[in-house]
Amino acid sequence: AAAAGPLMRQYEGAARGRGVAAAGWRVCLAHRFEETRQPYGAGDVPLRDVLRHIGLGLRYFRWWFKKTRIEKKSAFIDLLYAVPLQQIYGCPLGGIGGGTITRGWQGEFCRWQLNPGIYHYNTVIADQFTVCLRCKGQTVYQQVLSVERPSTLQGWNWGYCGRYAFYHALYPRAWIVYELPGQNVVLTCRQVSPVIPHDYKDSSLPVGVFIWEVENGRDEDVEVSIMFSLQNGTGTKEDRSGGHWNEPFALEKQGERVAGVLLHHCTCVNPFTFAISAREKAGTEVTHLTTFNPAGPGREVWQDLLRDGRLDSPVGKSVPTEKGEVTAAAVCATCRVPAHGHRTLELALAWDMPSVHFGSKEKLHLRRYTRFFGSGGDAAPALSHHALTHYEEWERKIEAWQKPILENRQLPSWYKSALFNELYFMTDGGTIWMELPPDCCAEELQGPAGAGLSHLLPVLREYGRFAYLEGQEYRMYNTYDVHFYASFALVMLWPKLQISLQYDIAVTVVNEDAQPRQYLMCGQTAQVKLKNVVPHDIGDPDDEPWQRVNAYLMHDTADWKDLNLKFVLQVYRDYHLTQDHLYLQDMWPVCQAVMESELKFDTDNDGLIENGGFADQTYDAWVVNGPSAYCGGLWLAAVCMMCKMAELLGDAEIQQKYMDILKKGKEAFERMLWNGKYYNYDSSGSNTSSSIMSDQCAGQWFLGACGLDQEEFEVFPKSHVVSALKTIFEKNVMSFAGGTMGAVNGMRPDGVPDTSSVQSDEVWIGVVYALAATMIQEGLVEEGFRTAEGCYRTVWERLGMAFQTPEAYREKKVYRSLAYMRPLSIWSMQLALERRASWAPTPTQPPQVPICP
């Protein structure tokens, strides 16, 4: 990176102590991670043991066979075929909810999510950047900027030496610095996506911009061309289905001209158009090649560029492909760079899939960006033009957001990297952001029981519907027990999307679904969804989300103890951070309904709910019996927030009701679970009930985030909370893997991990970040950072899992569920730090303007 000189110093900081190189994720392109971890079924824990632990066995195999072999659908959780670890990923391209394309840290385009929630893990070898240098009318250097040596396109010059290049990532931007060997020319490709806090327009756009900064260290002028080639498709069999075609385009607006090629991918379901383009300006020439065969040697393309640093720019459309054929296109931007000078070339990739069907093909949905660019399928030129003429504004906003954190010398560099780079999941979590149909009415949204949600329709009309997957391997949208952790990123950065999501959940709460289904865990049939119970998720993208909820069929989640509580906790947290009174008023009856439903779990009327002797919460393979630290703590926190909300809304009767429950429940919680150092896992008296659970203070975590942890709102004695956190740090963190891997979920008092379930001796990265936030809230700042650092070092540095942070790993040779939602909880650490520093909770948030019905 130092070879880029002054160009990189603007990102690195003059002393290289700040900015991207210090605070972002950095790797040399020549580096190869050592692949030391395997997924379940291929590592130390055989698949049969996983199935035994979670009680599935033969029922799962029968269901899996029917689903995948008879119905020809993919399993929502496929325990037989986990996604293999590929240590290749970098920053994904694209805004929120329009699909994503991941560009790897070696420059390849290698992970595709254009059909909502469905992933293809293909490196498409034709998707490349190529540089051509010319001096005095002669081509002196031409190279594909890739370390690959593929079997196709062998007429191109492959095998760039990775030792001359470095990758930096600080989401939503990335940099690859290429020092061209022997040429005294340095290229810096800066990748930008429009992911901007509190922006609900440009943040929805399916575009990415590549700004190529060229530094000429020669004593003579050099002409530099950057060619961007792209295959029509995503590397799947659909690329050969026939009927795809390309055409050149140019769009001039307000004195700015953009030119390139449109690649029309004409599938029968969810057709789309790619656009590769470049910005024409004084001193920059844009040429193109409408079509070439990416499965052949590619010599005609190579020689065309080699001849004069330009492409031939044929006019007219290409002939549609025949079945079995593939096609590609290229665009080239060229400029002259003076001796010891600097120039910039700007290229973009846009994709337009405006209307989509989910797997059931029942309803047609329009993506959010169609509100601004239309739904006719012809928006790719306008998207390209907008991206290339607005990316500088995006970067100014991104830098204003990130700069205070990057320049805070009290924050460690690894934390800055984790904080921003974990946000990749906001766009690359199978994320969808849909418009409501114009003719949609309140009755259609609310269902028979949702008339009390008076603000539902205005919110969803203005901000649309938002959903993201539990994980790229766990294909369920808005998995609520996990979103509880991840929601801090959403409410701090795009609070209106969190409120929209909550309205969608509230609608499902007040209605029911009488459809029966058999659950794998128990082998029994029950209703998919009960009234006044929070759903586990809002559906599978391979089915029809929102229409049919609870794709999860391992357990009947109607008896889960944490879902209702997590709704109440988020409602008040959202209100606390947004001060949206209309939202609070709408959610208040729903909170009362779910808490009334939850009260049935307090079977002895002591003010404390009991777990049911099965895995009935987010730790869905870890059995809990009787009052427990996790669910009991969440319950008391929710009761406290009910008291606070009742006070705010002037509901004295409900306030008194829950104050009485809270008084009883606090006494029972301390009496039954406090052991003098920490809260026991549960009160069953079993062999593992005294285990030290790293997540035992989850209720206190939310209370602290909302400022309800002091004086009359002190639910858990401060001394007990601090003692529990110190015990967790001593046992679950420092006594596990030498303190280098975060906090194990369960630890026995003697310092040995709890192996009673497949989850108790895992580390859950999102839980660790939440634990670290709780430590920071309670003044254990050093311990909090030490705890969280272990996860970052393990995932991003040791295991090479960049931009695919898993749900879990164990100490040796096992990880689970790549690319998972829960690690977004790291934003709760930032909230805790801001609160301690007396900062505003969301310093870049604009003034709150309620939407009126």
C-alpha positions, 0 to 999 in steps of 0.5 A: 500500500505504501507504493501508492504514495500520496493516494493511499495516504489520504486513506491511511492517515499521514502516520499510517495510524488511522484510516483504512490500512489501520482500521480496515481489513487488509490482506496481500493478494498473494496471501493464502489463508490456511484452511483449518476449519471444517463445517459440521459433518466434516470436522471433529463433530460428525453429522450424526452427533449434531443430529443426535444432539438436536433430536432430529435423526430419521425424521430430518432425513425423510423430510430432507429427501422429500424436500430436495428430491421430490419437491425439487426445493432446497432445504431451509437448513441443509445439514447434509450439504453445508456451504463450503468455506472459501477464504476469498470474499471481500466487500459486496457490491450494491445497496440495501435490498436490491441484490448483491454481488460480492467481489473477492479480495483478489478482485474476482466476482464470486458470490451472487444474490440477485434472486431474493435470498438465493445464493450462487457461489460461482467465480465467473472468470470472464468478470475482470478488470484488465489494464493496458499501458501505452507509451509513444503509440506502442503498447508496453504492458497489458495484464488481467488484474487477476492472480488466476490462471484459468482454462478459458480465455487463454488468449489473455495474459493471466497470473498477475503476481499478488505480491504487488497488490494489497486489498483494504476493506472498510465497508461499504468501500474497498481498495485494491492497490496494484503496483504494476511490476517494472512499469513505475505505475500504480493503480488504486481501485476504490470500490464504493456502494451506496450504503449510507445511514439514514438515507432511504433512497440511494441506499436502496440502489443496486449499483457499485462504482469502481474509481481507478486512481492512476499514478504515473511515476515515469518521466514520460506520459503514459496512456492508461486503459482499464477494460471491464469485462462481464459475462451475461449471467452469474455463472449458473446453468441459466447463462446457457439457457439461450435468448440473452443479448447485449446492446451498447448505450449512452446517456447524457443528462445535465452535461454528464455523459455515461456510456457502456453496454447493457447485458439483458439476461432473459430468464422466465422468472426474475429477468434482469439487466446488467450495465457496465459503463464508464463516465465520459469527461474531458480527457477520457474516452469510452469504448466498448465491445458488445459481445464476445464468447467467454468460453473461448480463448478470447484472443479477438478481445485481447488483440483489439485492446492490445492494438490501440488501448481501445475496443472497436465499439460496434453499433447495434444489438447482439444476436440473442444467444442459442441454447448452450451458448454464453456471451459477455461484453466489455467496456474500456475507459482510456486517458493520458496521464502526464509524467509524474501525474495522476488521473482518474477513470470511473466505471460502474456496474449496475443491475436492474431486477425491478420486479421479483417473484419468490419461490412460490411465484404467487405474488409479484413484488417491486423492489424499493429502488423502483420508486425512484427509477421505475419498474419497467426493466429499463432503469440500468442506464439511469442507475449507471448515470446516477451512480457515476455522478453521485458517488462523490456525494456518497463518499462524503456522507460515508466519511462524515459518518465513519470519520469520528470513529476512525479518528478516535485514538481510544478505539483499537483498530480491530474494533473499527474494522469489525464495526464497519465490515460486519455491516456487510450483512445488512446488504448481503444477508439475502436482504430484500426491501420491497415497495407496497403495491399502490392499491394495497389497503390497510385491511389487506395488511392488517388482517382481521385483528390488526385494525389497532395498528393505525400507523401501519399503512403510512409507515409501510407505504413510505418506507416499504418492507424490509427483511434479511435472512438469519444466515446465508445457510439458514434461509429464513427471513427476519428470524426474530430471536436472532434479529434481537441481537442484530437489530442494533445496527438497523435501529442505529443506522436505518431506524425507519426500517427497524420500525417497518420490520416491527410493524410487520411482526406486530401484524403477525402477532395479532393474527393467527394461521390455522394451517397445520404442520408437523414439526421435526423435533417432536414429530407432532402436528400443530398450528404454524402460528398462534394469535398473540405469539411472536413468530420465529420468522416471516418466511422462506424466500423459496416460498412466499415470505410475509404470506406464510410465516414460520419457515422454521420447522425444527420446533413448534415455537409457540412455546418458546419463551424468548420471542414475545419478550424480545418484541417488547424489549425492542419496542421500548429500545426503538422508542428510546432511540427514535422518540417516535411516539406514534410507534409506541402508541401503536405497539402498546396494545401488542406489547400487552397482548404478548406479555399476557400470553407470556404470563402463562409460563409463570405457572407458580405465580411467583413473578418469574416464568419457567422454561419447559424442559426442552430447548425453548429459546434461541439456544434451540439445542440447549435444554432449559428447565425451570426458571433460567438466567437467560429467559428469566432475565429477559422476562424481568427486563421486559416487565420493567419496560412494560412499567416504563411504557405504561408510565409514558402512556399514562396507563396507571392500571397496567403500570401497577400490574407489572410493578407488582409482577416485577417486585415478586419476580426480582425476589424469585430470580435472585433467590433461585438463580444467584449463587454468590458469583453469577446466575446459574444457567437454570434452577433445575438442579441438574448436572449442568444447571450451575453452568456459567452462561455467557449470555446470562445478562442479556436482559441487563444488556437491553436495560442498559442500552435504554438507560433503565439500569439505575435507581428505581429501574435497577432490576438486577443488583449492580454488584451482582451484574458486575460479579457475573460479568467478571466471572464470565470474563475469568471462566468463559473468556480467559479460561477458554482457548487462552482468552484468544477466541471470545467467550464460550457459551457455557462453562462449568465452574471448574473451567471446563466447557459445558459439553451437554449440548452441541451449542453449549461449547460453541462461541456465538460471535453475535452473543460475544459482541452483545456480552462485550457491550454489556461489559462496557455498559457496566464499566468493564471496558477493557474486559469488553474489548478483550472479549470481543477482540478474540472473535475478530482475530479468530474469524477475520485473521486466523480462519479467513472468514472475511465477509462471511462471519459464521454464527458459531465456532468451537475451539478446534476444527468446527464452525457453523452457519457461514454469513450469519445475522447475529454479529451485527450486534457489534453495533450495541458496543458502539451504542454503549461507548457513545452512552458512556461518552455522553454522546447522542445515541445516533449522532448522524440522525436527522431530526425526527419527523413523524409520518402522519396518517 
